[in-house]
């Protein structure tokens, strides 16, 4: 077994690999900001590798859509022991990001209260990972397809055996264009670029002819879009990304619909939406971005609740969906909490940005 001393302490003495003071473009071009050493990973024997949607992978740890902006970030996370690498959500055409600030600290003590609809900006990061809480608003910016085809291929080439590339996709509402077809086109672009697996982001705001809300809350819309994506990508496994759903009946309808459509997995949760204000009581991220997603340790209870409910529904209804858990994993033991709750795969976004050694700390404890 590796000795703990091989992995240096990181948080809070080092900045995150994504510099929240810089713009998204600056982070994409200049990052990731990591100046640590690489401890050798003990590769687990192949007979202990696990099956993930038909791929043989070294461990059930991954990074969801968000932190891995391009092939440089993918290569770093792979080298740091994450085995399911998700390329940040892409669109069918280039798309601008929101202006800075895109990510700020927020003041939450412990788990995010259910009744707290308004949260306050905090200038400094907390002293311990458990209380690391941020909100982000990027607008899912994206480079053009020519760049994506080249960079996604580069990202895939950087992976070791026992690792897989997952590409997150989203449809874009444009005047006079078919939103569903755009979703399908983007998934086809991901397939063409070499994605092993594709995740459709259904936790984005719903648009077009469908009811307001989010796609994952609308079983009929979710089934229609997922069915068409599955038809277009063929053998590439499709995962549906969902947000937090408290109502188990709505969750049951959603999971049943996406399984019927031919999706192979479900990933939850995304962030938990809240109003975030600054010291003056104004929207902390600027006008028009009054509500944003809360990330980090304080949303773990929401993520675990989603996984427990989803696991129960998947097993009871015999849906056969692979279950990926994300939300609030900021310490190694949090991966295990997700596995205990019923997740097949556990993923960290904010946690790995602020402690890039997070996966290696887990491997260290689980290497025989």
C-alpha positions as CSV (number, residue, x, y, z in Angstrom):
1,X,0.0,0.0,0.0
2,X,1.1,3.5,-0.7
3,X,2.1,5.6,2.3
4,X,0.0,8.8,2.9
5,X,3.2,10.8,3.0
6,X,3.5,10.3,-0.8
7,X,0.5,12.5,-1.3
8,X,1.2,16.1,-0.2
9,X,-1.5,18.1,1.6
10,X,-3.1,20.5,-0.8
11,X,-6.1,22.4,0.5
12,X,-6.2,25.2,1.5
13,X,-2.6,26.1,0.9
14,X,-2.8,25.8,-2.9
15,X,-5.1,27.6,-5.3
16,X,-7.6,25.5,-7.2
17,X,-6.7,24.2,-10.7
18,X,-9.3,26.6,-12.1
19,X,-8.5,30.2,-11.2
20,X,-11.8,31.8,-10.2
21,X,-10.3,35.3,-10.7
22,X,-9.7,34.7,-14.3
23,X,-12.2,34.3,-17.2
24,X,-13.3,31.0,-18.6
25,X,-11.2,31.6,-21.8
26,X,-8.1,32.5,-19.7
27,X,-8.5,29.3,-17.8
28,X,-9.0,27.3,-20.9
29,X,-5.9,28.8,-22.6
30,X,-3.6,29.1,-19.5
31,X,-4.8,26.4,-17.2
32,X,-5.0,24.0,-15.5
33,X,-3.2,25.7,-12.7
34,X,-1.4,22.7,-11.1
35,X,2.2,22.8,-9.9
36,X,2.2,19.6,-7.8
37,X,4.1,16.4,-8.2
38,X,2.7,13.1,-9.5
39,X,2.8,10.2,-7.2
40,X,3.1,6.8,-9.0
41,X,-0.3,5.1,-9.1
42,X,-0.4,1.4,-8.3
43,X,-2.4,-0.1,-11.1
44,X,-5.0,-2.5,-9.7
45,X,-4.8,-6.0,-11.2
46,X,-7.1,-6.4,-14.2
47,X,-9.3,-9.0,-12.5
48,X,-10.4,-6.2,-10.1
49,X,-11.3,-3.7,-12.8
50,X,-15.0,-3.0,-13.2
51,X,-17.4,-3.1,-16.1
52,X,-18.8,0.4,-16.9
53,X,-21.2,0.4,-19.8
54,X,-19.1,-2.2,-21.6
55,X,-15.8,-0.6,-20.8
56,X,-13.3,-2.2,-18.5
57,X,-12.1,0.5,-16.1
58,X,-9.6,0.6,-13.3
59,X,-11.9,2.3,-10.7
60,X,-15.4,3.7,-10.3
61,X,-14.1,7.3,-9.8
62,X,-14.7,10.1,-12.3
63,X,-15.1,13.8,-13.0
64,X,-18.5,15.0,-14.2
65,X,-19.1,17.7,-16.8
66,X,-17.7,21.1,-15.7
67,X,-14.1,21.2,-14.5
68,X,-12.4,19.6,-17.5
69,X,-12.4,22.4,-20.0
70,X,-10.3,20.8,-22.7
71,X,-7.7,18.1,-23.4
72,X,-5.2,19.6,-21.0
73,X,-7.6,19.3,-18.1
74,X,-8.6,15.8,-19.2
75,X,-5.0,14.6,-19.3
76,X,-4.3,16.1,-15.9
77,X,-7.3,14.5,-14.2
78,X,-6.5,11.1,-15.8
79,X,-2.9,11.3,-14.5
80,X,-4.3,12.1,-11.1
81,X,-6.3,8.9,-10.9
82,X,-9.8,9.7,-12.2
83,X,-10.8,7.0,-14.6
84,X,-14.1,8.4,-16.1
85,X,-13.2,11.7,-17.6
86,X,-16.0,14.0,-18.8
87,X,-15.2,16.6,-21.4
88,X,-17.0,19.8,-20.5
89,X,-20.5,20.3,-22.1
90,X,-20.2,21.0,-25.8
91,X,-22.7,22.6,-28.3
92,X,-23.1,22.3,-32.0
93,X,-21.6,25.7,-32.6
94,X,-19.3,28.1,-30.8
95,X,-21.0,29.9,-27.9
96,X,-19.8,32.7,-25.6
97,X,-19.5,32.3,-21.8
98,X,-20.9,34.6,-19.2
99,X,-18.6,37.4,-18.1
100,X,-16.5,37.2,-14.9
101,X,-17.4,36.5,-12.1
102,X,-18.2,32.9,-13.1
103,X,-17.5,31.3,-9.7
104,X,-17.6,32.8,-6.2
105,X,-17.5,31.5,-2.6
106,X,-20.7,31.4,-0.6
107,X,-21.4,31.4,3.0
108,X,-22.9,28.0,4.0
109,X,-22.3,26.3,7.4
110,X,-22.7,22.6,7.1
111,X,-25.2,21.0,4.7
112,X,-27.3,23.4,2.6
113,X,-30.6,24.1,4.5
114,X,-33.7,23.1,2.6
115,X,-35.5,26.4,3.4
116,X,-32.6,28.7,2.6
117,X,-33.6,30.3,-0.8
118,X,-31.1,33.2,-0.6
119,X,-27.4,32.7,0.2
120,X,-24.6,35.3,0.6
121,X,-21.3,35.7,-1.1
122,X,-18.2,35.1,0.9
123,X,-14.9,36.6,0.0
124,X,-12.5,34.0,1.3
125,X,-12.5,30.2,0.9
126,X,-13.2,28.2,4.1
127,X,-10.4,26.7,6.0
128,X,-11.6,23.1,5.5
129,X,-12.8,21.2,2.4
130,X,-16.0,20.0,4.1
131,X,-17.3,23.6,4.1
132,X,-16.1,24.4,0.6
133,X,-19.1,26.0,-1.1
134,X,-19.1,27.8,-4.4
135,X,-21.7,28.9,-6.9
136,X,-21.0,29.0,-10.6
137,X,-22.5,30.5,-13.7
138,X,-20.7,30.0,-17.0
139,X,-23.4,29.8,-19.6
140,X,-21.9,26.6,-21.1
141,X,-19.6,28.4,-23.4
142,X,-18.0,26.4,-26.2
143,X,-15.4,26.5,-29.0
144,X,-16.3,25.7,-32.6
145,X,-16.7,22.2,-34.0
146,X,-13.3,22.3,-35.8
147,X,-11.5,22.9,-32.5
148,X,-13.7,20.3,-30.7
149,X,-13.0,17.5,-33.2
150,X,-9.3,18.0,-32.8
151,X,-9.3,18.6,-29.0
152,X,-11.6,15.8,-28.0
153,X,-9.4,13.4,-30.0
154,X,-6.4,14.7,-28.2
155,X,-8.2,14.2,-24.9
156,X,-8.9,10.6,-25.7
157,X,-5.4,10.0,-26.8
158,X,-4.1,11.1,-23.3
159,X,-6.0,8.4,-21.4
160,X,-4.4,5.2,-20.1
161,X,-5.8,1.7,-20.5
162,X,-8.7,1.3,-18.0
163,X,-9.9,4.9,-18.5
164,X,-12.8,6.2,-20.7
165,X,-13.7,9.5,-22.3
166,X,-17.2,10.8,-21.6
167,X,-18.4,13.9,-23.6
168,X,-21.2,16.0,-22.3
169,X,-23.6,17.6,-24.8
170,X,-26.5,20.0,-24.8
171,X,-29.0,21.4,-27.3
172,X,-29.1,25.1,-28.0
173,X,-32.2,27.1,-28.6
174,X,-31.7,29.3,-31.7
175,X,-34.5,31.3,-33.5
176,X,-35.9,29.3,-36.4
177,X,-34.0,26.1,-35.6
178,X,-35.1,22.8,-34.2
179,X,-33.9,22.4,-30.6
180,X,-34.2,18.6,-30.5
181,X,-32.3,18.3,-33.8
182,X,-29.6,20.5,-32.4
183,X,-29.3,18.2,-29.4
184,X,-29.0,15.2,-31.8
185,X,-26.4,17.1,-34.0
186,X,-24.3,17.9,-30.9
187,X,-24.3,14.2,-29.8
188,X,-23.3,13.2,-33.3
189,X,-20.4,15.7,-33.2
190,X,-19.3,14.1,-29.9
191,X,-19.4,10.6,-31.5
192,X,-17.5,11.8,-34.5
193,X,-14.8,13.3,-32.2
194,X,-14.3,9.9,-30.6
195,X,-16.3,9.9,-27.4
196,X,-16.5,6.5,-25.7
197,X,-19.6,7.6,-23.9
198,X,-22.0,10.5,-24.3
199,X,-23.9,12.4,-21.6
200,X,-26.9,14.5,-22.5
201,X,-27.3,17.4,-20.2
202,X,-31.0,17.4,-19.3
203,X,-30.5,19.6,-16.3
204,X,-30.3,22.7,-18.4
205,X,-33.3,25.1,-18.7
206,X,-36.0,23.6,-20.9
207,X,-36.9,25.4,-24.1
208,X,-38.8,25.2,-27.3
209,X,-42.2,23.5,-27.5
210,X,-41.8,21.7,-24.2
211,X,-43.2,22.7,-20.8
212,X,-41.1,25.1,-18.8
213,X,-38.7,23.8,-16.1
214,X,-35.9,21.4,-16.9
215,X,-35.9,18.5,-19.4
216,X,-35.3,15.9,-16.7
217,X,-38.6,17.0,-15.0
218,X,-40.5,16.4,-18.2
219,X,-40.7,12.7,-18.8
220,X,-42.3,13.1,-22.3
221,X,-39.7,15.6,-23.5
222,X,-36.9,13.6,-22.0
223,X,-38.0,10.4,-23.7
224,X,-38.4,12.1,-27.1
225,X,-35.0,13.7,-27.1
226,X,-33.1,10.7,-25.6
227,X,-34.8,8.3,-28.2
228,X,-33.5,10.5,-31.1
229,X,-30.0,10.8,-29.6
230,X,-29.8,7.0,-29.1
231,X,-30.9,6.5,-32.7
232,X,-28.2,8.8,-33.9
233,X,-25.2,7.5,-31.9
234,X,-25.9,3.8,-32.2
235,X,-23.6,1.7,-30.0
236,X,-22.2,4.6,-28.0
237,X,-23.7,4.4,-24.5
238,X,-25.9,7.4,-23.5
239,X,-26.1,8.8,-20.0
240,X,-28.7,11.3,-19.0
241,X,-27.6,14.1,-16.6
242,X,-30.3,15.1,-14.1
243,X,-30.7,17.7,-11.4
244,X,-32.1,17.3,-7.9
245,X,-35.6,16.0,-7.7
246,X,-37.3,15.7,-4.3
247,X,-40.5,14.3,-5.7
248,X,-40.1,10.5,-6.1
249,X,-43.1,10.2,-8.4
250,X,-41.6,12.7,-10.9
251,X,-38.2,10.9,-10.6
252,X,-39.9,7.6,-11.3
253,X,-41.5,8.9,-14.5
254,X,-38.2,10.5,-15.6
255,X,-36.1,7.4,-15.0
256,X,-38.7,5.1,-16.7
257,X,-38.8,7.4,-19.7
258,X,-35.1,7.6,-20.3
259,X,-34.7,3.8,-19.8
260,X,-37.5,3.3,-22.4
261,X,-35.6,5.6,-24.7
262,X,-32.6,3.4,-24.7
263,X,-30.3,5.5,-22.4
264,X,-27.9,3.3,-20.5
265,X,-27.2,5.4,-17.5
266,X,-28.3,8.3,-15.3
267,X,-26.1,10.8,-13.5
268,X,-27.2,13.1,-10.7
269,X,-27.2,15.6,-9.3
270,X,-26.2,18.7,-11.1
271,X,-26.1,21.8,-8.8
272,X,-28.8,23.0,-6.4
273,X,-30.2,26.3,-7.5
274,X,-30.4,29.3,-5.1
275,X,-30.4,33.1,-5.2
276,X,-27.0,34.4,-4.3
277,X,-26.5,38.0,-3.2
278,X,-23.5,40.2,-2.3
279,X,-23.1,42.4,0.8
280,X,-25.4,45.0,-0.7
281,X,-28.1,42.5,-1.3
282,X,-27.6,42.6,-5.1
283,X,-27.2,39.5,-7.4
284,X,-23.6,38.5,-6.6
285,X,-23.0,37.3,-10.2
286,X,-24.6,40.3,-11.8
287,X,-28.0,41.3,-13.1
288,X,-29.8,38.5,-15.0
289,X,-28.0,35.8,-13.0
290,X,-30.0,36.1,-9.8
291,X,-30.2,32.3,-9.5
292,X,-27.2,30.1,-9.9
293,X,-26.1,26.5,-9.0
294,X,-24.6,25.8,-5.6
295,X,-21.7,23.3,-5.6
296,X,-19.3,21.7,-3.1
297,X,-19.6,20.0,0.2
298,X,-22.9,21.5,1.4
299,X,-25.0,19.8,-1.4
300,X,-23.8,16.3,-0.6
301,X,-27.0,15.4,1.4
302,X,-29.1,16.3,-1.7
303,X,-26.9,14.1,-4.0
304,X,-27.0,11.2,-1.6
305,X,-30.8,11.5,-1.3
306,X,-31.1,11.5,-5.1
307,X,-28.9,8.4,-5.4
308,X,-30.9,6.4,-2.7
309,X,-34.2,7.2,-4.4
310,X,-32.9,6.6,-7.9
311,X,-31.3,3.3,-6.9
312,X,-34.6,2.1,-5.3
313,X,-36.6,3.1,-8.4
314,X,-34.1,1.5,-10.8
315,X,-34.1,-1.8,-8.9
316,X,-37.8,-1.9,-8.2
317,X,-38.8,-1.1,-11.8
318,X,-35.9,-3.2,-13.2
319,X,-34.8,-0.4,-15.4
320,X,-31.2,-1.6,-15.8
321,X,-29.7,1.9,-15.7
322,X,-26.2,2.4,-14.5
323,X,-26.2,5.0,-11.7
324,X,-23.6,7.8,-11.5
325,X,-23.5,9.9,-8.3
326,X,-22.1,13.5,-8.1
327,X,-22.6,16.3,-5.7
328,X,-20.5,17.3,-2.6
329,X,-17.7,14.8,-2.9
330,X,-14.8,16.8,-1.4
331,X,-13.1,14.2,0.7
332,X,-12.0,10.6,-0.2
333,X,-14.5,9.0,2.1
334,X,-17.4,10.8,0.3
335,X,-16.9,8.5,-2.7
336,X,-17.7,5.6,-0.4
337,X,-20.8,7.3,1.0
338,X,-22.1,7.4,-2.6
339,X,-21.3,3.8,-3.2
340,X,-23.1,2.9,0.1
341,X,-26.1,4.9,-1.1
342,X,-26.3,2.8,-4.3
343,X,-24.1,4.6,-6.9
344,X,-22.2,2.5,-9.4
345,X,-19.8,5.4,-10.1
346,X,-18.9,8.4,-8.0
347,X,-17.7,11.7,-9.4
348,X,-16.2,14.9,-8.0
349,X,-16.2,18.3,-9.7
350,X,-15.6,21.0,-7.1
351,X,-13.6,18.6,-4.9
352,X,-11.1,17.7,-7.6
353,X,-10.7,21.4,-8.6
354,X,-9.7,22.4,-5.0
355,X,-7.9,19.1,-4.2
356,X,-6.6,17.5,-7.4
357,X,-5.2,14.6,-5.3
358,X,-8.7,13.6,-4.2
359,X,-8.9,10.4,-6.3
360,X,-5.3,9.4,-5.4
361,X,-6.2,9.7,-1.7
362,X,-9.1,7.3,-2.3
363,X,-6.9,4.9,-4.3
364,X,-4.3,5.0,-1.5
365,X,-6.9,3.7,1.0
366,X,-8.2,1.0,-1.3
367,X,-5.0,-0.4,-2.8
368,X,-4.3,-3.9,-1.5
